[in-house]
Amino acid sequence: MPIVDAHHHLWDLARGYYPLRHGPTRPGPARDGAGSYLPAHYRHDVRGYDVVATVHVEAAHDPDDPVAETRWLAEQRRATAIPTVIVGYADLRSPLLQDTLDGHLRHAEVRGIRQMLDVDPLSGGPLRDALGDDRWVAGLRSVADRGLVFVAQLDTEELPRLAEVLSGLRDLRVVLCHAGLRGPGALSDRRRWVTGLERLAACPNVTVAVSGLGSLLPAWDHTLAASVTRTVLDVLGPRRAMFASNFPVDRPVVTFGQLVAAARTATAHLPVAEQQEFFAGTAQRVYRLPSSVRRPGVV
């Protein structure tokens, strides 16, 4: 079955500055000892699977020059066909937001913007009070005005507040990444998480990327991953949910094949057409993927 990986990352630590990986230093060895992750590494990790397209989500690159990451990714795409489309970074409260958005849009591959609310690239802490900040909400409107998707990443407890904000932004397409499971003890109160998903399900412009499953626990748990995926599907349906790897962030814990296996377990009860929606169709529509794409994962 064809797969669109709706959330992955690449980075070149020798060329770019990634504050969460480099720390306060500029390009050089990552503080966690891990190296660069390039299209060839991704291709190797997904070998044997029919990955027909990928969505690169910003990798906390230098916030002082957010469009630099997009320029580099566009080069990688031209050379390797990975990624297919790009979600860039922008600070929605910055006075330079309009210039940043326009800079990203000079590249035809750009489909969206992410600004993480649970992790600020420079401080490593959360971005405080964004959902209650009129400047930030105005930034969301600017994203919507340009026809871009907003990829939302925030603590699970904030999902109802996000639903409130989005109730006034029905023309903004939103992808909630990592299944909405973020923050300390995100899985300890499963009812809270499901309630947040249900609130967002009332916003027809919201879809959910089932990504980040390898980060939920120190060791991979197939049953838990399948259960989380099944819950997202039960709440939103396969036309509003999408498969994603979060590689290489989750790579130390889980293989691509294990992610696919858990997703297959979670979708086994669905008709084949609905399985195809989850594995590829939803992401193709939301991110306006080309109707004909090169197949980056087949080796």
C-alpha positions in Angstrom: 0.0 0.0 0.0 1.4 3.4 -0.9 2.5 5.5 2.1 2.9 9.3 2.5 5.1 10.0 5.5 3.4 13.2 6.7 5.9 14.3 9.3 9.7 13.7 9.2 12.9 15.7 9.5 16.3 16.2 7.9 19.3 18.1 9.2 22.8 18.8 8.2 24.6 19.7 11.4 27.7 20.9 9.6 25.8 23.4 7.5 22.9 24.6 9.6 22.4 25.7 13.2 19.8 23.6 15.2 19.6 25.1 18.7 17.9 22.1 20.2 20.7 19.8 18.9 23.8 22.1 19.0 23.0 23.9 22.2 24.4 27.4 22.4 27.2 26.6 19.9 27.0 27.1 16.2 27.4 24.3 13.6 29.5 21.4 15.0 28.9 18.1 16.8 25.4 17.7 18.3 25.3 17.7 22.0 23.6 14.3 22.0 26.3 12.8 19.9 24.0 12.1 17.0 25.0 13.1 13.5 23.4 14.6 10.4 20.3 13.0 9.0 20.1 13.4 5.2 17.9 12.1 2.4 20.2 9.0 1.9 19.7 8.1 5.6 15.9 8.5 5.3 15.8 6.4 2.1 17.7 3.7 3.9 15.4 3.7 6.9 12.2 3.3 4.7 13.7 0.8 2.3 11.2 -1.9 1.3 8.2 0.3 1.9 6.2 2.1 -0.8 6.8 5.6 0.4 5.5 7.7 -2.4 5.9 11.2 -0.9 7.1 12.9 2.3 6.3 16.0 4.3 9.3 17.7 5.9 8.3 19.5 9.1 10.7 22.2 10.3 13.4 20.8 12.5 13.9 23.7 14.9 16.5 25.3 12.7 18.1 28.7 13.4 15.1 31.0 14.3 17.1 34.0 13.3 17.0 32.8 9.7 14.0 30.4 9.3 14.0 30.5 5.5 17.5 29.2 5.3 16.2 25.7 6.2 13.6 25.9 3.4 16.3 26.9 0.9 18.4 23.9 1.9 15.5 21.5 1.8 14.6 22.8 -1.7 18.1 21.9 -2.8 17.7 18.4 -1.3 14.4 18.0 -3.1 15.9 18.9 -6.4 18.7 16.5 -6.0 17.0 13.6 -4.3 13.2 14.1 -4.4 13.2 14.1 -0.6 11.2 15.8 0.8 8.2 16.2 -1.5 6.8 19.3 0.3 8.0 21.5 3.2 6.5 22.9 6.4 8.7 25.8 7.4 9.2 27.7 10.7 7.9 31.2 11.6 7.4 33.1 14.8 3.8 34.1 14.6 4.4 37.0 17.0 7.4 38.5 15.2 7.1 41.9 13.5 9.0 40.2 10.6 6.3 37.5 10.1 5.0 38.7 6.8 8.5 38.8 5.3 9.2 35.3 6.7 6.1 33.9 5.2 6.8 35.5 1.8 10.3 34.2 2.0 9.1 30.6 2.5 6.6 31.0 -0.3 9.3 31.9 -2.8 9.8 28.1 -2.8 6.9 26.2 -4.5 7.4 23.2 -2.2 6.2 25.1 0.9 2.8 24.0 2.1 2.7 25.1 5.7 4.2 26.6 8.9 4.9 25.2 12.3 5.7 27.0 15.5 5.9 24.6 18.4 4.2 25.8 21.6 5.7 23.2 23.9 9.3 23.7 22.9 11.0 27.0 22.0 14.1 26.3 19.9 16.3 28.7 21.8 15.2 28.3 25.4 14.1 24.7 25.2 11.1 25.6 27.3 7.5 26.2 26.3 6.2 29.2 24.4 4.1 30.8 27.1 0.6 32.1 26.6 0.6 32.0 22.8 -3.0 30.9 22.6 -4.1 33.9 24.5 -2.0 36.4 22.6 -3.8 38.4 20.0 -0.6 38.9 18.1 -0.1 35.1 17.8 -3.7 34.6 16.7 -3.3 37.4 14.1 -0.2 35.4 12.9 -2.5 32.4 12.4 -4.7 34.6 10.2 -1.7 35.5 8.1 -0.9 31.9 7.6 -4.5 31.2 6.6 -4.5 34.2 4.2 -1.6 32.7 2.3 -3.3 29.3 1.9 -0.8 27.6 4.2 -1.4 24.8 6.6 -0.6 25.4 10.3 1.0 22.4 12.0 0.1 22.6 15.7 2.3 21.1 18.4 1.4 21.8 22.0 0.8 20.1 25.4 -2.2 17.8 25.6 -3.9 19.9 28.2 -4.0 22.9 25.8 -6.0 21.1 23.1 -9.4 22.6 24.3 -7.9 26.1 24.2 -6.6 25.4 20.7 -10.1 24.4 19.7 -11.5 27.7 21.0 -9.0 29.7 19.0 -9.7 27.7 15.8 -13.4 28.1 16.1 -12.8 31.6 14.8 -10.4 30.5 12.0 -12.4 28.1 10.0 -10.5 28.9 6.8 -7.2 27.8 8.4 -6.2 24.2 7.7 -4.6 22.7 10.8 -2.7 19.5 11.3 -2.2 18.5 14.9 1.0 16.6 15.0 2.1 13.8 17.4 -1.5 12.8 17.9 -1.9 15.6 20.3 0.1 13.7 22.9 2.7 16.1 24.3 3.8 17.3 27.7 4.5 15.5 31.0 2.3 12.5 31.6 0.4 13.0 28.3 -0.9 9.5 28.5 -1.5 9.4 32.2 -5.0 10.9 31.7 -6.3 9.3 28.6 -9.7 10.8 29.0 -8.2 14.3 29.0 -6.5 13.5 25.7 -9.6 12.1 24.1 -11.7 15.0 25.2 -9.2 17.4 23.6 -9.4 15.4 20.4 -13.2 15.5 20.5 -13.1 19.3 20.9 -10.8 19.6 17.9 -12.9 17.1 15.9 -15.7 19.7 16.0 -13.4 22.0 13.9 -13.8 20.6 10.4 -10.5 22.2 9.3 -8.4 20.0 11.7 -6.7 16.8 10.9 -4.3 14.8 13.0 -0.9 13.3 12.2 -0.3 10.2 14.2 3.4 10.8 14.7 5.8 10.8 17.6 4.6 7.5 18.9 8.2 6.3 19.6 8.6 9.2 22.0 5.7 8.3 24.3 7.7 5.6 26.3 11.4 4.7 26.6 10.8 1.4 24.8 8.6 0.7 21.8 5.1 -0.7 22.6 3.2 -2.0 19.6 0.0 -2.4 21.5 0.0 1.1 22.8 0.9 2.6 19.5 -1.9 0.7 17.8 -4.3 1.8 20.5 -3.4 5.4 20.2 -3.8 5.2 16.4 -7.1 3.5 16.7 -8.4 6.1 19.1 -7.5 9.0 16.7 -9.3 7.1 13.9 -12.3 6.5 16.1 -12.6 10.2 17.0 -11.8 11.8 13.7 -12.1 9.1 11.0 -9.5 8.1 8.4 -10.1 11.1 6.2 -8.9 13.3 9.0 -6.0 11.3 10.2 -2.6 10.5 8.6 0.4 8.3 9.1 3.7 9.9 10.0 7.1 8.6 11.2 8.7 11.6 13.1 12.0 10.2 11.9 14.8 10.5 12.9 13.6 11.8 16.3 11.8 8.5 17.0 14.4 6.4 15.2 16.4 5.4 18.4 13.2 3.7 19.7 11.4 2.3 16.7 12.0 1.2 13.2 9.9 2.4 10.3 8.6 -1.1 9.8 7.4 -1.2 13.4 5.5 2.0 12.9 3.9 0.6 9.8 3.0 -2.6 11.6 1.3 -0.8 14.4 -0.7 1.3 11.9 -1.7 -1.8 10.0 -3.0 -3.3 13.3 -4.9 -0.2 14.1 -6.5 0.0 10.6 -7.1 -3.7 9.9 -10.9 -3.3 10.7 -11.3 -0.6 8.0 -12.2 -1.1 4.4 -9.1 -0.9 2.1 -10.2 2.5 0.7 -10.2 3.9 4.3 -6.9 2.3 5.1 -5.5 4.1 2.0 -6.9 7.4 3.3 -4.9 7.0 6.5 -1.7 5.9 4.9 -1.7 8.4 2.0 -4.9 10.0 0.9 -5.5 12.5 3.8 -1.9 13.8 3.6 -2.2 14.1 -0.2 -5.2 16.3 0.1 -4.2 18.4 3.1 -0.7 19.1 1.8 -1.7 19.4 -1.9 0.8 16.8 -2.9 1.6 16.4 -6.6 -0.7 13.9 -8.3 2.4 12.2 -9.7 5.4 12.0 -7.5 8.7 10.1 -7.6 8.9 7.3 -5.1 11.6 8.3 -2.6 11.4 5.1 -0.4 11.5 2.3 -2.9 15.0 0.7 -3.3 
